[in-house]
Amino acid sequence: MLVVSAIFLGTEASGLETIYLAITPSKNFQHVIYPIAQEKGYMREEGIELKILIIGGTPSIQGLLAESIQFTVAGTSALIAAGKGAAPLKVVLAVNDKVHQWLLSKPAITSPMSLKGKRIVTGGAASSATFMLKQILARNGLDPNRDVAYIHQTGGNQLQALLAGAVDAAIVGVQERYIGVDAGMRELFFLGNEVKNSWGTLATSDRLIREQPKQVSSFIRAALKALRLIRQDREATIAAHVKFSRVDRSLVTRMYDDLIGTFTRNGTVDQETQENDLAIIRQIANVSEPLPIGRAYDFSFASAAERQLDQTGWRP
């Protein structure tokens, strides 16, 4: 697919530049920013013909490095690749300043200390949520490496394990959270309130930043237009995500109302958040050398886009 994509790269007859964006198959709520930017015409206003590819995180990173795509929503994967092998990739936009993950538990578990001696299912030994959970447990007086038993399970079946009684608690995403809570499980805590980290990050290559800065600027400006619409127009955002994800409208409405406060105002996060992100990345990548912020992030395009939109008085 990436080879086929590469064939069609370039400038279209309309004069618009074709940009390929990789979105993961999960089509999470934060990803709606890009279909909105496309359907509202924000990309075309910026001279871009956006092509959205639904592919996994790893192939999207390969596509960035091979220059067959220009952007991916797999920002964490890009930082891991940069941390492991100095891959020339950077995060250039953060849609959210809180991670969309929760720890659900059996009803009888009423506090973090109640997790002592219990079994927690995670999304994998090297997942960012696992390392964040360990930080949270340590702050609550537990030894995260001895006081709980981790069951590392990939494939998105963590909630099923909890509902079946095979484990005592589970790290879950947005939709699983609602299913679990509605089934009587306890929402022990929202990871986004416990650990300061970014979510919904967009990555590109150093080469694109260096050789096509106007293209990067245009793309980010269109994305910020969509971000402003999301924060201001509830109904338009809900309708767009229903169309994009095929998720039931009532569930999307619930997600919007719960998560709108996690969306950044200008596509950036502060230095403390970036440092916290990179501390997690070091653990996931299992590297001793720190990854400098300047090698991992470049929010200059988002900051410049915000100034430009403010100066022109742009509103959705």
N, C-alpha and C positions, 0 to 999 in steps of 0.2 A: 504493500500500500504506500509506503514511504517513497519507494522508487517511482510509483505512478504519480504521487504528489509532486515529486521533483520535476517531472516532465512539464507540469503546468505552471511552474513558478514564472513570475515575470509580470510585465505590465499588460493589462488587458486592453482591448481595442477602445474601450471607453475612456482610457487615460488613467484609470484607477490602478493602483499597485495591489497585486494579489498578496495577501498575507495568510499564512497557514497557522492556525492555533490548535493545539492539542488539548482536549478536555477528556478527563478520565471517564470511563463508562458509568461510574456511580452518579454522574450528573448531580452533584450535591448542590444545596441551595445557594451557596456562595458563587457557584459557576454561572448563575443566571445573569450576572453582569454583562457577559459577552454576547449571548443571544439578544439581550436588550440593546446593547450598543449596535448590533447588526440590524435588528428589525426597526429600531427607531431612526435609522439612517445616520447615526453618529459616526460610524466608520466611513461611510461614503462622504460625509461632510469633510472628513479629514483626508480624503483621497485614497481610501482603502477599500478594496473588495475583500471582505473577510471570508475565509473558508475554514469552517470548524471541522476538525477531525476527532472522532471519538476513539481514542486509543489509550492503552495503559501507560502508567508512569515511566516504566523503563524504556519502552520503545520511543516515547516522546523525547526522552533525554538523548537517546541515540539519534533521533531526528534532528534535534538542535545541533548536536556535534557534527552531523553530516550535512547541515544547512538545508535540509529538505523541509523543515518547518522553522518558523521564526519565534514562536512563543509556546510555552506550556504552562498549564495550571499546576503541574507537579513541582512546585517550588522547593518543597522539602527534599524530594529526590535529587533535584539539581544541586542543593547544598551538600547532600551526602556525597554525590559524585565529586564535587569540588573538594570536599574534605578528604576523601580517600585518595584521589589522584590528581589534585590540582586541576580538575576540569575547568576550562575557561567559561564558566557560567555564572550568572548573577540573578538575584531576585530584584525585580524592578517595581513591583507593586504588591501591596498587602491589602486584600479586601476586608479582612477582619483582624481585630486586635485581641480576640479571644478564641481559643480552640473549641470546636464544636464536639466535645466528648464528655461523657458522664460516667460516674461509677454508680451502678445500680446494685442493690443488695437484697437479700431476703428480708422480709418485714421485721424480723426479730433483731436484725443488726441496726442499731440506732445511732452509732457514732463510729468514727475511725478506730477508736480503741477496741470496739467490739469486733474488729476484724482480726484480732490476735488469734492465731491458730486456725484461721479460716483459709479457704481456697478461693483464689481470684483468677478468673480467666481473662487473658489479655489478647491483643491482636498480634502478638509475636514478641519474642524475647528482645528484639532490637527495635521495637516500635517506639516512636516518640512518646506515646501515651504511657507505656510501661515505665519509662524513665521519669516522666512527670508524676506518675502515681507514687513512685518510690520517694520522690521529694516531698510529696504531700504527707505520706505516712510518717516520714522522719520528723516532719514539723509537728506531727500530732503525737509524738512520744513513742512511736514504734520503731523497731529495727526492721527496715524494709527488706533486708536480706535473710532474716531469721524468723521473724514473727508471723509471716504469712507464707502460704505456698502458692506459687504462680503456675498456672496452666497456660502455656502459650499455644494459642490456636488461631490459625489463619483461616480465611475463607468466609468470614462474616457470620459464624455460627455461635458467637459468644452468648448472645441473648438466649438462644435455644438451650444452651447448657445450664444457664441460670434458671430458666423456667422449668426445666426438667429436674432440677434439684441436684444436678451433678456437681455444681459449684455453689459457693456462698455469695459471690459478687462477680460482676462483669463490667468491663469497660465497653461502652456502646456509643454509637453515633446518634444522629438526630432522630431518624425514624424509629430505630430500635428503642430509643428512650421512651417514646410515647407508648409503644406496644407493651413494654415492660411495666411502666407506671400504671397503665390501664389494667394490667393483669395483676396488680397488687404489689409489685416490687417497690422497694423504697429507693428514692433518689438520694443517695448518700451525699454526693457533692458533684458540682459542675466543675470540671477541670479548668474551664475558662476563667472561673472566679478565683481559682487557687494558685495558678501558675501563670505568670505574665509571658505569653508567647503569641506569635502571630499565626494566622490561619488563612487559607485561600490565597497563597502567594503565587505570583506569576514570575516565571523565569525566562530569560533569553540568553543569547551567547555574547561573550565579550566582543566577538567579531562583528556582530550586528550593531552593537553599541558603537563600536569604533568606526565602522564603514558606512553604516546607515543611520546616523543619529536622528535625522529628520523623520525617518520611518518609525523609529521607536517613539519619538515625541508625539507623532500623530496618533499612533495606536494608544498610547497612555492617555492622551487627551480625550479620545473617544471613550475610553474605559471610565475616566473620571466623570464624563457627562452621564454615563449610565449609572455610576455610583450615586451621583446626586439625585437622579430620578428615583432610584431604589429607596433612598432615605426619605423622599418627599411624596411618592405616589404609591400608596399601599396596593390599591386595586390593580394598577398596571403591572406592578411587580408580581403579584399573585397570579394574574392571568398569564404572564410571560413564563413563569416557572411551571405552571400546569401544562402549558404547551410544550415546553422544553423537556420536562422530566416525565410527563404522563402520570404524575402522582395526583391522587385525589385532591380536589380543591379544598376540602375542609382541612386536610392535613397540611397543605401548603399554607393556608391561612394561619394555622396554629404555629407553623415554623416561622412565618414572617413576624407575627406578634411576639414570639419568644426571642428571636434572633436579631431583629433589626438594630438593637442597641449594640451589637458586636461589630457592625460595619464601620470601617474607618471613614473619616470625613474627607480625607485627601489621598487615600491610597498609600499612606506611609505609617510606620510605627516608630516609636522612639528608640534611642540607643540602648536603654535597659532591656527592652523587648528583644532587640537584635542580639544582644549579648546572651540573653537567656536562651534564645533559639540556638545559637551556636554552641552553647554549653551542652545542649541536648544532642546536637549534630555530632559533636566530638565523641559522645558515648555511643551513638548509633554506629558511627563509622569506625569506632575503636581506634582512634588516633590520639597520640599524645600531644602533638603540636597544635596550638590553637589556630583557628582559621580567622585571619584578620577581617574585621567588618568591611573594610574597603574591597576585599576580594570576594565577599559574599553578597553584598547589597549595593545597589545604586538607585537611591530614591530621588536623585536629582531631576529626573524626567517628570516624576509625579509632582514634585514641589514646583517646578517651572510651569507645568500644566495648570496647577491650581491658581498660580498667580495670573496666568493668561486668561483663564476663565473668569476670575474675579475682576480683572481690568476691563474686560469686555462686558461685564454684567450678565454673563450667560446664565440662563435658568432653564430647567426642563420644560 
